[in-house]
Amino acid sequence: MRKILLVLLLIMELLPVQAQDRIYTKRAQRVIEAQVTEVTIEFINYRKLSNPDGPVYTYPRKYVDSIVYANGTADYFSMGKRHRPISREKAMRLKEYNKMGPNTTTASGGILDLARPYTGINEPAHLRNRPSAIFQLSYERTLLNNRLGLDVAPFVGLNDGAYGFGLAMRFYPKNKGRVRVGIGPQYMLAVKKAVIQYRVTNDHSNGVPFYDAPSVYAKETARFSSMAFTGKITVNVNKVLCLSGNVGIGGVIGGLASHTYPENWEKDLNNVYYNAGLGLGIRF
């Protein structure tokens, strides 16, 4: 008889817990313990857990992050517009992703190159530009509630003597959850061996105008700066590890080749710069 009474008491104690819904709000991480009666486009209707037969209260849906129901299921609200039912474990995991630190350090491998659309056809086969394989170590810090990222990324090349660094500023329109996407401008200062086109303009040209002068191709160490548009995607494997991919493309805004050849040769600097990479990093 005593065992039966104990079981009944335990069941009575568990009943309020099983009937409890939790409304997680965006304001100061507040949690409302309630009995949700209805979810509309604009409001969450609920009764207080302490007064289940009392009046129905409303809470603006745009301020609700998620609802975890008594049966273990959940609704997760994205930007206050649409929701999709997810498990309680996934809802908790998404909240953990949003609490991750603003610092990311990433080691990645990729390519760096100057793409010249016309000299790639005209120059000799043994003097063709080729991409430089690079190893890059980047550090990014996000500000303004993880909306703005500032990134510095030095790199060193495995061929053609490439090295340099990039500075990027990215805006993250998607800055929550497991996947984060950022876009923005990037400034690059780099050095690499590249094929440079010269035209002979000295007195030995026999008076030929510059635009008709013969071309000379040479592979030199070029120093150049560029402005590019860059994009970055980060996939959080867990609360610490992340995978990232980045790509950038832009134009050369300044540059200088080495003075190996006479100064009376003039080079053509029309170049397009691009890079891409994949890497593994940590967030803290």
WOSULHU-V728328 format. One record per run of one state. SS is the DSSP state (2 for helix, 1 for strand, 0 for the rest). FROM is the first residue (numbers start at 0). TO is the last residue. Records with the same first field share a line. If there is no record, write none. Layout:
SS=FROM-TO  FROM-TO
//
This chain:
0=0-0  18-19  25-29  39-41  51-55  68-71  78-80  98-101  115-117  122-123  127-130  143-146  157-161  174-177  200-201  205-208  212-213  236-239  257-263  267-270  283-283
2=1-17  48-50  60-62  87-97  118-121  124-126  202-204  209-211
1=20-24  30-38  42-47  56-59  63-67  72-77  81-86  102-114  131-142  147-156  162-173  178-199  214-235  240-256  264-266  271-282
//
